[in-house]
Amino acid sequence: MKYYFSFFLICFATMVSAQTDSIISAKKIDTVFKKTKPRPKNKLSVKEGDTLGITIKDYKIITYARDTTYLDTTLTIQKEFKYNYLRKDDFELMPFANVGQPYTKLGVNFNRATLYPRLGAKAKHFNYAEVEDIKYYNVATPMTDLFFKTTFEQGQLLDAMLTFNTSRRLNFSLGFKGFRSLGKYQINQAQSGNFKTTANYLSKNNRYSLIAHIAAQDIVTEENGGLADAELQFSSKDPDFSDRGRLDVLFVDAKNKVLGKRYFLEHNYKLLRKSKDSSRVEKTSLALAHTFNYETKYYQYMQDEDNSYFGEAFLEEVNDKAVLKTMYNQVGAQFYNATLGKLEGNISLYNYNYYFNSVLVKEGKIIPSQLKGEEISLGGNYKKQIGGFNVTADIKYTISGNLTGNIFNGSASYSFNPDTSIKFGIHSSSRMPDFNQILYQSEHLNYNWYNTEFEKEKVNNLNFELKSKKWGLLEGNLTTLNKYTYFKIDPEVVLEDGVESIAVKPFQEGNSVNHIKVKYQKEIRLGKFALNNTIMYQNVAQTNQVLNVPELVTRNTLYFSSDVFKKAMYIQTGITFKYFSSYTIDAYNPLLGEFYIQNAESLGGYPLLDFFINARVQQTRIYLKAEHFNSSFGETNSHYAAPNYPYRDFVIRFGLVWNFFS
């Protein structure tokens, strides 16, 4: 990891020395770049004082779904919500005490991004970038994005990205996100390294295009198992335990780890391409497309000595490791016509190998060491813009294989005007549960299973979105789950008397589970003051209590914005209030890296108050926040993120986001 940091420090030093070549005005997002010294003739050049003709909109960011945005260097309240470890709005999440640890879900979304099951250990994957999370770039000149934020005791968080091109048609990016944080509690250290490099290419005649990336990621966390006696030490308000490092924890020698490497390529070639007369606008095209993805990943739990908390173990030293290797190939043909729309048909082959190191015989049953096979699927998608309507649909159907069934996504949206639009969508999917819910092996006797009786989980979802500049954003989801698979304590395991142990395993619900979620966002402005509001309501209809979510979650931010120092700086300062209703929060199991349901203890129902002061100077955004400052008064020691896992105490953190160009 230290070599990656050295590499980026060299890149940043080079970029800083070149920053005087051009600057972006802080006054307007579309202000053009100014030239400060001559450029070679083979590059864009202008006379002194002229504009170069490059704006911030020439720094494009392209998603996996081919949605294109441009770099935004403004300071908004949405940037405040995204200034965190995940770099996205965490309204529906609640973090544990340290950076890089799991998040408790306050809201759920069951729509699947892919047809195929995941490895599992979902609580360890919040910061793991999947294929659909990678971004690609098309920039006019080299650009750097630097994110920095303090952590908790002995560590920092750095997310750095450099994107550049050899021509306007071939763009590259290099990115590394790394952090280390010791944490306030014993045996609570977390660290990670996420390296990504991407390429984006379009040929001169626009016939051949390519996106590709390589990602290497590891997330390592010490696991203390939570507080040994939360009732006595944390919730008692005893001043002797105000130093969190003095609280007793369950484990002193355990940690878990996720490591993954991925190689991804998607490219297509247009066999037929016809443009409109006297125009470069494409009228008709026929292309061949190919997608390749190879990924290796493993989840590992290690403990120097087995602990009675998980029950009896085969060996004294625990080293559980589940490995998943996958390879995906898809070939297809794409037809586009300005009148008919875009239509694609494809066939895909998915190879998987999920394995452990040995075969286990338990109570006369054989638990195999491997799940290996291949899936063959047919698919297609369609897109069409008809006036104010935009229609999209994509489908995949498995014709060979046991893991998957089908997946369908469809949506129709309509724009009444530039400020108002409505969208309706549908999602339906069927696939087996995650690999660790079907097969798992551990040194701990109670954590070994092979669930051959499990059936495919089915998800059916209807959703809508109403977006209005005047009235705000309203979103709704209605989801029906069949064969919902979850973790809970195994009632059939008889534990030793006097020994506090826990045996968790996966179960599949035989009855349907219905989930409703409605979320509304609206900002009210009065002069330089604004009140930003987000409120979410959820309701679950279920025969057995297998899905636990809070009924109400709200976030309200009152803030002030203004230019200061003769408009040399722009500031935003305010207070954020977040609250979620009390409910039976899922518990966390560090051996599996999973949350499991528990219906014995209700937590939550307390406010979280943050005070922030943010500023922008040219392309630099500076952040200062007093997190959870209300922890020093009220019910100070009743704040939990999960049973036995306290939420964060009051802390002041700061950092910046800096974009610079050459």
C-alpha positions, -999 to +999 in steps of 0.1 A: +000+000+000+028+024+008+041+022-028+007+034-041+009+064-017+044+072-029+032+071-065+004+095-059+026+119-039+048+122-070+018+127-093+005+154-070+038+173-068+039+173-106+004+185-109+009+213-084+039+226-103+018+227-134-013+242-118-003+278-129-009+268-165-046+274-161-072+280-135-110+276-131-128+307-120-146+301-087-175+325-097-192+304-123-192+267-130-190+273-168-163+300-167-136+292-193-100+284-186-075+311-191-040+306-206-011+319-186+018+307-208+022+296-244+014+259-253+031+238-280+015+241-314+002+205-312-019+215-283-047+240-279-032+274-277-044+310-277-029+345-274-023+361-240-056+372-225-078+351-249-100+323-236-090+288-244-125+277-251-124+249-225-151+249-198-158+227-168-183+208-189-153+194-210-144+173-180-169+145-184-176+116-160-191+085-176-208+057-156-211+020-164-246+026-177-232+053-201-248+082-182-226+113-186-221+141-162-193+167-158-171+176-129-188+198-103-165+220-083-193+239-065-201+238-028-236+226-021-254+209+007-254+177-013-216+178-012-218+180+026-240+149+026-215+130+004-184+141+023-178+107+041-159+075+038-183+061+011-184+094-008-222+091-013-252+103+006-255+079+036-291+090+047-302+053+047-271+041+066-258+044+101-220+038+106-203+019+134-179+037+158-149+035+135-143+044+099-143+014+076-166-008+098-200-020+088-231+002+084-265-006+099-292-002+071-319+023+080-335+018+045-334-012+021-335-015-017-339-051-031-334-042-068-305-062-081-278-048-103-268-082-117-283-116-124-257-135-104-253-142-066-225-125-047-198-140-025-216-129+007-201-111+038-223-081+028-214-061+059-178-059+046-187-047+011-199-012+016-166+002+003-160-025-023-164-010-058-184-034-081-183-032-119-213-008-119-196+016-094-165+023-116-164+057-134-147+065-167-135+099-179-132+121-209-112+153-202-098+182-221-066+184-200-052+163-171-073+167-139-068+155-103-094+149-076-080+148-041-102+138-011-088+140+024-105+135+058-093+128+093-103+095+110-103+083+146-069+081+163-037+074+144-048+075+108-061+094+078-084+089+048-071+097+013-090+092-020-069+104-049-076+102-086-056+114-117-072+114-151-054+124-183-054+116-221-030+111-249-056+125-272-092+136-269-102+101-279-081+081-255-085+088-217-070+071-187-074+074-150-055+062-119-071+062-085-063+050-050-084+052-019-067+042+013-072+048+050-062+036+084-080+043+117-072+029+151-106+037+166-117+047+201-123+012+214-099-017+220-091-040+190-110-017+166-084-008+139-096-007+103-077-001+071-083-005+033-067+001-001-087+004-033-067+008-065-085+015-098-072+023-132-096+029-162-094+035-200-119+051-223-114+051-261-134+062-291-118+059-326-115+088-350-143+076-372-165+068-342-168+031-352-149+015-323-153+023-286-139+008-255-141+011-217-119-010-194-107-011-159-085-030-134-094-029-097-075-043-067-092-039-034-086-051+002-105-042+034-091-054+067-108-049+101-099-059+136-130-075+152-136-071+189-170-087+189-186-057+206-187-048+242-184-076+267-208-059+292-225-030+275-252-026+302-226-022+330-199-002+312-214+018+283-251+024+293-244+030+330-230+065+325-202+056+349-175+083+344-148+057+348-157+044+313-158+078+295-124+067+281-137+042+256-104+024+255-110+011+290-142-008+281-140-046+279-146-063+245-153-099+236-122-106+214-086-094+214-072-115+186-097-115+157-099-098+123-116-104+090-106-094+055-120-090+020-096-090-010-106-088-046-090-083-081-109-076-112-102-072-150-130-057-170-134-048-207-164-037-228-160-028-264-180-026-296-174-021-333-200-005-357-202-026-389-227-002-404-229+035-396-250+061-415-253+098-407-279+123-416-272+145-447-248+174-439-248+163-403-227+142-380-258+130-361-261+092-364-292+079-382-286+042-384-259+018-371-253-019-366-226-030-341-210-060-326-204-059-288-183-079-264-180-077-226-154-096-205-150-096-167-127-118-146-127-114-108-112-133-079-123-125-044-121-141-010-134-134+025-113-146+055-119-146+092-089-152+115-085-156+152-054-168+171-075-189+195-110-202+192-136-183+213-165-200+231-187-171+219-191-190+186-193-224+202-170-254+198-141-254+173-123-281+154-089-264+158-076-239+183-065-214+157-093-202+134-086-194+098-118-195+077-115-186+040-141-186+013-129-180-023-149-171-053-136-169-089-158-158-117-154-152-154-181-135-176-183-133-214-210-117-233-213-111-271-241-093-288-254-072-317-266-036-313-290-020-338-297+017-337-321+038-357-331+074-350-368+065-356-370+030-341-345+034-311-317+013-299-321-025-297-296-051-285-296-089-283-269-109-266-258-143-252-236-146-221-215-173-204-208-171-166-183-194-150-180-196-113-159-215-088-167-210-051-146-232-028-129-240+005-099-262+013-115-294+025-146-316+025-164-318+059-185-347+072-209-334+099-235-356+116-234-381+087-239-353+061-212-344+036-205-306+033-186-303+000-157-280-005-169-265-038-197-250-059-186-249-095-205-245-128-215-223-156-246-203-165-257-195-201-282-167-205-299-148-234-306-111-230-317-080-247-323-043-241-342-015-257-340+024-255-361+050-272-366+087-268-401+098-280-406+135-276-407+140-238-409+102-232-379+081-225-385+043-225-359+017-215-360-021-209-335-049-204-339-086-198-318-117-192-331-152-191-310-183-181-313-212-205-287-234-187-275-234-151-288-238-116-279-204-099-299-179-119-334-175-133-341-141-149-339-104-144-360-077-160-358-039-156-382-015-174-388+022-170-408+050-187-402+087-179-418+119-191-405+155-189-433+181-186-407+208-187-370+213-178-380+215-141-406+188-138-405+151-147-421+118-137-408+082-139-422+048-134-402+016-132-405-021-127-379-047-115-383-085-114-355-110-107-350-146-097-317-161-085-302-182-058-291-166-025-255-156-020-229-183-020-222-181+017-259-188+024-258-220+003-224-233+014-201-224+042-173-240+061-157-228+094-134-241+121-164-235+144-187-265+144-219-245+143-209-225+112-209-253+086-238-259+062-249-270+028-284-258+021-295-279-009-332-273-001-329-235-007-348-222-037-343-191-059-352-158-042-377-137-062-380-100-061-408-079-077-407-042-074-427-012-086-412+022-082-420+058-092-402+092-090-417+126-092-391+154-095-401+191-094-379+221-088-408+237-071-423+208-051-393+187-044-385+150-051-409+122-042-399+085-045-419+054-038-411+017-039-434-014-034-415-046-032-426-082-028-401-108-017-405-146-021-381-171-005-364-142+013-331-155+027-316-141+059-294-149+089-306-155+124-297-175+156-302-212+150-328-223+176-318-260+172-283-256+185-281-264+222-254-243+238-234-252+270-249-239+302-231-209+317-213-202+284-224-172+264-224-185+228-241-178+196-248-199+165-260-181+134-270-197+102-291-188+071-328-195+068-353-190+040-388-175+046-416-195+032-441-167+032-441-135+011-426-103+026-440-070+014-420-037+018-432-002+012-408+028+011-417+064+004-391+092+005-396+129+001-369+156-003-374+193-004-354+224+003-369+257+015-349+288+009-352+323+024-325+347+014-291+332+025-308+307+048-321+273+037-338+243+053-331+210+035-355+182+045-355+145+037-380+121+053-386+084+047-414+062+057-413+023+056-437-004+063-433-042+062-461-067+060-448-102+070-460-133+086-428-138+106-406-109+117-376-115+093-371-080+079-365-052+104-364-015+094-373+017+112-407+031+103-395+067+101-362+083+092-357+120+089-329+144+082-333+182+085-304+206+078-307+243+086-278+262+070-265+296+059-246+303+026-228+335+016-197+349-002-172+364+022-139+383+019-150+402-011-162+370-028-128+353-024-145+326-004-179+310-003-191+294+030-219+272+042-225+266+079-254+249+097-268+221+119-280+187+107-306+168+127-311+131+120-335+108+137-349+073+131-376+056+151-368+028+176-368-007+161-352-041+165-319-033+148-301-063+132-271-076+151-236-081+136-217-113+134-179-108+127-172-144+119-195-143+088-192-106+081-230-105+081-259-089+099-285-112+114-320-105+127-327-103+164-361-095+178-353-092+215-338-057+218-352-024+204-326+004+198-327+038+181-352+066+188-325+092+195-314+123+176-280+128+159-269+164+157-239+176+136-226+211+133-206+220+101-187+249+085-177+243+049-159+267+026-149+270-011-118+287-024-115+284-062-116+246-068-109+236-032-138+227-008-128+227+029-149+208+055-151+211+093-177+191+113-185+185+149-202+151+147-228+139+171-222+169+195-254+161+214-237+129+228-225+150+257-260+156+270-293+137+273-292+099+271-255+100+264-248+063+267-278+047+250-266+053+215-260+021+196-254+012+159-262-024+166-265-046+198-233-043+218-218-019+191-221+017+203-225+046+179-198+073+177-192+098+205-187+135+199-157+142+176-144+170+154-132+161+120-120+181+090-107+177+055-109+189+019-117+180-017-094+196-042-096+196-080-067+210-100-059+210-137-030+214-160 
